[in-house]
Structure formats: C-alpha cells, structure tokens
Amino acid sequence: MVNGGRQSEDGSLQLAASLTERMVVPDHELVRSIGRGSYGEVWLARSVLGALRAVKVVFRRNFSDGHPYEREFSGILRVEPLSRAHEGLVDILHVGRHEPAGYFYYVMELADDAAGDAPSPGGAAPDLAGYQPRTLTRELKCQKRLPFEQCVQLGLALSSALSHLHHHGLIHRDVKPSNILYIGGVPKLGDIGLVGETGDSASYVGTEGYIPPEGPGTPQADVFGLGKVIYEASTGLDRMEFPALPTALGEGLSRDHAAELNEIFLKACAPDPRRRYQNAEEMHADLALLHRGQSLRRQRKSRRREKRLILASLVAAALLGLGIGSWWSPRYHVSRAKSGSPPSEASVAQAVDLSRFQNVTLSSNWTRDFPGNNLSSLPSGWHQFGPAQFDVRGLVQISGGFLESHDLFYPPEVRGIPVNRRCARLHFLHGTVWYAETGLWVASYIVHYVDGRKEEIPLRYGDHLQNWWWHPQWPINARSANVAWIGTNAALADAPDAKLCLYAITWHNPFPDAPIAAIDFVSTRSAACPFLVAVSSD
C-alpha cells in the first residue's frame, strides 16, 4: 500500500503517483520515497508490527530487456542469506516480486536518521516526514573528515564485509560513501542490489574515481574503492584529488596518524595492481595492526631494511665464493611421507610435544568453509616429511586477518612449548590458511634458552611457508623451505589439479651446547593465519 503523493504544479508527480499506486509490498505500508537510482526506488516503509524498514523496488521497465532484470533478481536471491550473516552488510529481510506490475522488491533494515534521531526499540522514528538515511556522504558533509579511530573502524568493518562477499564468490561493484549506511551507529555496505558474481562482465557497474584503471568486476577492484573511501574520510578531499594530502590536519588526526592511514590508501589504490592489496584480508590485517596501536610505517620500513641486508649479504657471500644456505636449508623437492616407528635410541631426532597446545584436529574443518576441508589425509604418527621425521597429531592454529574476518578467533600466540634439551637443529612442519604478499612477515618462532638468551626465527610468506591450498597457476616452492607433503581432501574433489601442501624448514642452532627451554609461536596477525603441525630436533 502506498500513501498519497503530493501534487506538483507541472503535474510531474501525477505519473509517479499513478505508478506507485500499483506497488504492493505485502505486510508493509510504503510511506514515502527516500532515494532513487537507475533501476529502482527506495521507500521508507512501516511493517504491520510498526517497525520501520527500507524497501527497494526494481522495475522491469527500466531495463532494455529481460535478461539483466532477471540477473539482478537472481543476484538478490543469492545475497539475501549472506547479508544477515555479517554485521558489515545491510540485512535483507525479505525478497518478493510482482509479475503483473513488472517489479521485484526487497525489504531491508533502515539506516539511522541523518538528523541524529535514532529509531526507538519499537521501530518508530521521531520525524517520518524529515527522515533521511545517515550515509558516509552525509557524515563527511557535516564533519569534513573523520577522526583516526573512526577511519580505522570504518575500514575494519567494510574490509571484513568485502572479505565475506568475496569468500562466497561475490563482489560489491560500487563501494563509495553514499553506499555506506550507518545502522545503530555501525557502518555497513548498502545498495547490496549491485552485488554480482566475481568476473561478471555483463554490465559495467561503478562510479568514476572509485574504479581502478583496469576496470571493475574483481575483488581487488572493491578493495581499490574502499581505499578511496578511506582517503576521502581521512583527508576530507575528493577522490579525484588522490593522492594529494590536505595542507592542515583536522581534529582527532595527528601527523603520525595521517601518515599511517596514508600507508593504507596508497597501497589499496596503487596504479599497478601487483603493488596493491591482493585481497580484503590483507587490508583488514593492516588496519587491525593500526587498531592495536602499532605502526604500519615502521613495520614496512623494517621489512625493506631487512630485504636490503639480506640482498647485501648474498652479494657479499657470492663475491667471497661462500656457499649460501648454512642457516636455512632449503631443498626444492617434494618428500613422500615415509611411515616409521619413533626414532631409535641410536638416532638423536626427538619430537617436541605439542599435544597441550594443539587446538585443531586433523579431521576438523577448522576454517568452516567447504565440507571436508581438512587434513585427514595427512599421515599421523611418526613419518618422514622433507628434511626430518615428525610426530603428527594435530595443529596449533594462531590468529590472523582471514580467520578473524570470518569470526573465527584463535590465540595470537602460543608461548612456552617445552623443549628442555640441547640440539643442533630444529625442524618445523607448518603452513598458512590464506595468502599474503610474498616476503610479508606472518609469524615468528622464538627460541628461549635456559640461560635466558633467546633467538627469533621470523617466518615470511613465500620464503618459509605458504598457503596450504595450492593450484598449478601458483608457484609451489617456497624459497627457503621444503615442500614436505602434498595431499588432497574431499573439498578439492571438484578441483583435481589443486592440492594441499605443507612446508618444512630447518633452523641451525647458533648455540648447540646451550639447552633450549621452550619455543613460542607468535602471529603478526596478517591475513595468512599460520599454523604449526609438528616440531622435531636433532
């Protein structure tokens, strides 16, 4: 049912009134129009229970033919259950269509009032006639720019929402301030009707300035758009001015804070896609680092310095004719798992007992994504993997951006894994749940000696470990690790070329005569989410 419209002098609203009189949204009264787009209109509505909702009506007459209309409807049906599974997306509560009148509609939760009057628990708003949805666009008109922590929270909420969509093979296609709504004070991605499947090129959707040079239609293009949103929110400048910075800082944004956010949007919106965040999880991990009070600038500066030092040492060693590899022992081959009993007394190899710290079984789907996605095919017990024998019983999973974006929370660190022996070498069997930029520091093993000394073993993605899912289009070898095991599981049944991979590294102890007390396993909270399968020593 639709309330009567107002009459304009030229009668232009008469046509609109005649069209909307035919609109029927069951159990809802359409109060008034609050927004209009290329294909449809958004209405303020009241349910039979008195709750206020937003209803978008999409008309068949606004499409050149029936195919794109049906495609949009199918997209809404796919997004509808996903929207309610993540707090960063506007909830779609109901979807329907009216064939005789030629439209479909979907009912959504209503955004906060831009005037600052929040709806009451019963759903009634103070002023229906003056209601306007609170969007990021309106926030920036009022505030010019957002304080540092609000920018970080905005980026965390939306990068997590994008990750949720991308993980299910969907893209938003038009991330911009006017499509970001505040509901209960929380920023959410709206205009969810624009969501399409990854790689969908049937329609060119997007807004100039938020689209990367290569065009829309990919998860990375969504991340590019979010980078421009953070740029506008933090600088108060228009996205077309990117990468210019304001001459004066506003309240709530120090020079250091501005520099940290600059690191985020410069990487998100780099002209070269290879230099950008490869996925929303990577962006979320960097924003989470800022939220914890750490410095992204210092981390990246330290990483660049370490790369230069490593390169210099390699060049020096080559000039001196020295063999490289006395510290890490990479062998680029795949070792078949060889079964065996525990090492004999004649062997010095010993397992480090991880049983107290294991939080994932080999048969569990701990990432909660695809049925049968586990490591049940990994041989358990004593087996040869890569450079050493390992006693495989389960996994020690630590936290990271990908898991946290799916509301899966593991400890950021595991400390005090007992060793209590002297050894010349430690061997580690491990992997990661997700991808990261090659060379990114994703975790560390910290070796504690009985005498109080400690040594840190940094783990860098692509050097010492990689994603446990591997596809032939990606490199399988890590630069300083063995491909220790290749297997499969039920989740890969439809992708016979894809495999599961685990990696092994050997660390040479610089103090073999000093007893090692314990090992810590510490995450940097990157998107990669490392896990440890087994440790042995000799």
N, C-alpha and C positions, 0 to 999 in steps of 0.2 A: 504494500500500500504506500502511496506517495502523498505527502502533504501538498496543498495547493501552492503554486508558484506565484511570484509577484509579476505584475504586468508592466512591461516597459513601454515607453512612448512609441517606439517603432514596431512594437509587436514581435520583436525577435525572440522573446521568451515564450510566446504562444506556441511555437513549434516545439520548443524543448518541453513545455508542459504537456503537449499532446503526446509526445513520445514517451515521457516518463510515466504518464498515467497508465500505460500498458505494462509497466515493470512490476513484477510480483516477486518478492523475496519472502518465502514462507516464514511465518512467525516473527517478522521484522517490519517495523514502520520506518520508511525512508523519510528522514526529517528534512534534510537539505543537502545540496551538492557542496562538497568541500574541496574538490580537485578534479581536474580533467586532463587526460592525456591523449595520445594519438589514437588509441583503440578503445578507450572506455572512460568511465567516470567513477569517482569515489564519492560515496554518500555517507553522511552521518546518519546512523540508524539506531533504533531502540528495539530491543527484543521484547517478547511477550512477558519476560520476567523483569523488564525495566532496565536491563543492562545496556549501556551504550556500546555500539560497535561501529566499525568502518566496513562498508560493503563496496566492493569494486564490481562494476557491471561492464562487461566487454561485449560490444555489439558486432554482429556478423557484417553489418553494412559498412563498417569501417575498414574491411579487408578487401583487397582486389579480387580474391577468390576464396574458396572454402578451405584450401589446404593449410595456409598459415593460421587461420582461425582454429582449425582442429588441432594444429600443432601446439598453439598456445594453451588450449584446453587440456591437452594431454600432459603438457608440462606442469600445469597447476595440479593435476591429479597426482603427479609424481612427487611434487614438492610438498603437498599438503601434510603428509605424516612426518616428513623430515623437519618441517618448520617448528613443530611442537617438541622436537627432541633436542633443541638447542636454544639457550636463552638469548643468543645474539641474533636470532631471526624473529621477525614479526609472526606471531602464531596465526595460521589459517585454521579457522574453527569449523567451517562448513563450505562445501562446494556444490553448486547446482546449475542447472541450465533450463531455459525456457525455449523450446524449439519453435512454437508458433510465432513468438515475438522476435526470435533471432538473437538471443543473447545468452551468455552464461555469467555467473556471478560467484564471488567467494566472500565469505564473512571473515573479518579479521578483528583482532583486539585493537582497541582505539588508542591512538597516541595521546600523550599528555596535552593539556591545553597550553598553547604558546603564551597565554596571558599569565600562566603560573598557577591557575586554579586547577588543582588535581581532582579527578573524579573521586567521589566518595565510595566506600566499600560497596554500597548498593548499586553503583553504576551511574548515579545521577550527577550531572555536571552543573555548576553554578549558572552558566550562561550559554544555552544552546545556540542562541542567535549569533553570539560573538565568537563561538569556538573556532579556533584554527589549530591544526596539528603542530606540535612542537617538533621541529626538524633541526638538524645541524645548521642548515642555511639560516634559519631564524635566530639560532643561538649566536652565530657569528655576526649577524647584523646588529645584535644587541651588545655583544661583548667585544667585538672586533677580532679577538683571538682567545684561545682557551689557555688556562694555566698548565704548567708542565704535567702535573699528575693527571689532570683530566685528559690531556692529549695521549698520555701513555695508556690510561684506562680505555679510552676510545679505541686506540689501536689494538689493545689486547682483546677487547670484546669482538671487534669486527674481523680481525685476523683469525680468531678462533671460529667465528661463524663461517667465514670463507673456507677454512680448512674442512669444516663439517660438510659443506656443499661439495667441495672438490673430492673429498673422500668417497662420495656417493656418485661421482661421475657427472656433477652438475657445475655450472658456472653462473655468476650473477649477471654479468654483461653490462651493468651500468652503475658502478659504485661511484657515488657522488654525494655531496652534502644534503641535497634535497631528498635523497632516498634513504637518509639515515634518520630514523624516528626515535624519540625518547618515550619510553613506556615505563612508568614507575621510576623515572629518573635514569633508566638504563638505556644506553644507545643500542639500537637494533637496525639491522638491514631491512629496509622496506622495499616496496614495489617489486615484491617477490614474483609477480607475474612475468617479469622479464627473464627469470631464470631459465636457462636452456642446458642442453647436454654439451659436454666438452667436445669441442671440434665442430659444433653446429655452425655451418656457414650459409644456412638457408636464408638468414636475414642479418643485415648489418645493424647491430644494436649498440648504442653507446652515445656518449656526449663528448664533443670536442674538448681536448685538454686533459681528459681522463683516460684516453685511449692510447696505448703505446704505438710507436712508429710502425710496428709490424701488423697492427690491427687488433680487433677484439676477438673474443671467442676461445680464449685459453685461460686456465687458472692463473698463469703468470700475468695476463692482462688484468685480471681482477686485482692482483696484488699491486700492480702499477697504479691502478685507480685509487686504491687505498693509500698508497704513498702520496699521491696528490692531495687527498683529503687531509692527511696529517700535515702536509705542507701548509695548506690553507688554514687549518685550525691552529697551528703553532705560530705562523708568521703574520696572519691577518692579510696576506696578499692573495691575489687571484692566481689560479693555477696556470694561467697563460704567462705569468711573470716568472715561473720556475726557471732556473734555480736561484733567482735574486733573493736577497735577505733584507729584512727591514732595517732602517738606519737606527731605530730606537727599540729597546725591548719593553714589553708591557709588564704589567704587574703579574707576579706569580711565575715569571720566567727569567731566570738568571742567565748570564752569558754562558756558563757551563752547561746549563740545561738546554739552551738553544743549540749549542754545539752537538750535544748528544742526539737530539732529535734530527739535526741536520744529517748525522750519520745514517739514520733510519731512512729518511725520504730520498737521500741521494742514491742509496743503494737500491731502494724499491723502484726508482724512476730512472735508472741509468739508461742512456740511449742504446747501449749494447745489451741484449737480453742475457748474454753469458755472464755479465757482471752484476746482474740483478739477483734478488732473492729468487731461488728456483721454485719455491712453494710458500704457502702461507705459514707453514710451521716454522720455517727459518725466520721469517719476520716476527712471528709470535715469540720465539725464543730470545731474540734480541730485545724486544720490548719488555719481556719478563725480566731480563737482566737489569734494565733501567729501573723497573719497578722495585727490584731488590736493593736499589741504591748503588749498584755497581756502574763502572764506566765502560761503555762500549768503545769509546775512543782509545782508552788505554789498552783494552784487550786487543784491538786491531793493530795498534802501534806495536805492541809487544810481539804479536804474531808476525808482522812484517820484519821486525828486527831479528827474530829467530830464523826466519827464512833466509835473510841475508847472511847470518852467521853460519847456517848450515851450508849455504852455497859457497861461502868463503872457505870453509873447512874442507869441502870436497875438492875445490880447485887447488888448495894448498897440498892436500894429500896426493892429488894426481901429479902435481909438479914434483913432489918428492918421491914419486914412484911407490907410494904406500898402498896396500890393499885396503879398500873400504869395506866395512861390514864387521869389524871386530866387536862392535857394541850390539847392534841388532843383527840378526842372522836371517835375512830373507832368502827363501828358496821359492822360485816361481814354478811350483808344480803342485799337483793335487795328490794328496796321500790317501790311499784307500784305508778305511778304518780296519785295523787288524785286531782281532779279538785276542785276548790272552788273560792269564791269571795275574794277580798282583805281582809286582816285581819281586824277584828272588832276593835273598839276603846278599847275593853277590853283586846285585845292582844297587846303585845309590839313589835311584829315582824313587821319590816318595810323593804321595798325594798330599795336597793341602786340603784339610777337611772344611768343606763349605756348607755342610748339612744344616748348621744352625742359622745360616744366613739365606738359604735358598727360599725364594718366595714364589716360584713358578715351577710347576711340574712339566715334564717333557710332553705330557699328553694334553695339557690345558691350552685353550685358545685365549691366551692372556692379553692379546690385543683386541679381542672381541669384535673382529671384523667379518671374516669369511668362515663358514663352517669348516671344521677340520684343519684350520690353520694353526698347526702346532709342530713340535719337534719329536713326535712319537717315533719317527723313523730313524732318529739318531741312536746308534747303538749305545746302550747303557753299560755301566761297569768299566773295567779296565780295557782300553783299546789304544792303539797307536793312531794318533791324529797329527799329521805334519811332523814336526821335529821331535815329538816326545809322546810318552804314554800319559793318558789322563784317565781319571776315575770319574765318569759321567753319571750324575744322579739327578740333576735338575738345573735351574737357572737362578742367578742373582740379578734381578732387574732393578735398575735405578732410573730416576725420573728424567724427563725431557719434554720438549715442547709438543711433539706429536702426541704422546700419550696424554699429557695434561689437556690438550685441546679436545680430547675425546673423553674428558672426565675420568681418566684412569691415572690414579696417583700412586706412585711408588716412592720409596725414600730417595732423597737426593744424594745420599752417601751411605755406605756400609763401612763401619770402622771396626778395627780390632780383629780381623780374620787371623787366627793364631797360626804361626809357622813354627817358632821355637826350635830352630836348628840352623846349622851352618850349611851353606850351599854355594856352588859356583854359578849356578844359573837358575832362573825361574822361568817356567813356561806357562803361557796363558792361552786358553781357548775361549773365544768370545765373538761377538758380532754386534750389530745395531738393528733396531726395529725399523728405522726410517733413514732417509737420505740426508746428506748435509753437503755443504761446499767442500770440495777437496782441499785438504790441509787444515780444515777447521778443528780446533781443539775441542773434543767432545767429552773427555773424561781423563782421569789420572789414576794410576796405581801409586800409592805412597808406601814405601817400604820403611818400616821402623826397626832400627837395630836395638839390641838390648842395652848398649851403652848410650843410647839417646840420640844417636845420629839418625838421619832419615834421607832417603833418596826418592825423588819424584819421577815417575815414568809417565810422561804425557802421551795420551792417545789421540792421534789426529786421523780424521776421517779420510779414507783413501790411502793412508800410509800404513796404519797398524790394524785397521778393521774397516768393515763396510757393511752395507745393508744385507740382512740375511736372505732377502729375496733378490734373485739375480735373473736378468733377462739377457739374451745374446747381444742386444743392442748396446749394453753397458759393459765397460771393462770389468773383468772378473778379478784380475790381480790387484792386490794392494801392494804398494811399493816396498814396504818393509815387513811383510808378513807372508806366511804360507797360506794358500788355500787348503785348509786342513780337512774339510769334509764337504761333499756335495750330495744332496739328497732331494727328496720331494715330499709332498703331503697331499691330502685329499683336496685342499683348496686350490692346488695347481693342476687339477685334473683337466680343466679346460684350457690350460696353457702348457702343453707338453714341452715346449722349448725352455720354459722358465724353470729355475732350480732354487733350492735352498743352499746357502753357503755359510760355513763357519771359518774363522780365520785364527791362526795361531802365531804367536810371537815368542821369541826367546830373548830374555834380558840377562846380560852378563853382569854379575855382581862385582862392583869395584872393590868390595871388602869381603872376599870369600872366607876369611878367617874370623870375621865378626858374626856372632849369632844374630839371626833375624828374629825379632819378637813377633811382629804382626804386619799385616798389609791392610791398607784402606782402599776402598773403591769409591771414587768421588765423581759425580756428574758435574758438567758445566751447564747443565740444563739447556743444551742445544736441542734442535729438532730430532737429532739422531736417536737418542734414547739407547745407550749402550747396555749390553747385558753380558754377564760372565758365566761361562759354563763350567770351567774347571781350571785348576792350577796345580802344577807339579813342580818339583825341584830336583836337581841333581848336582 
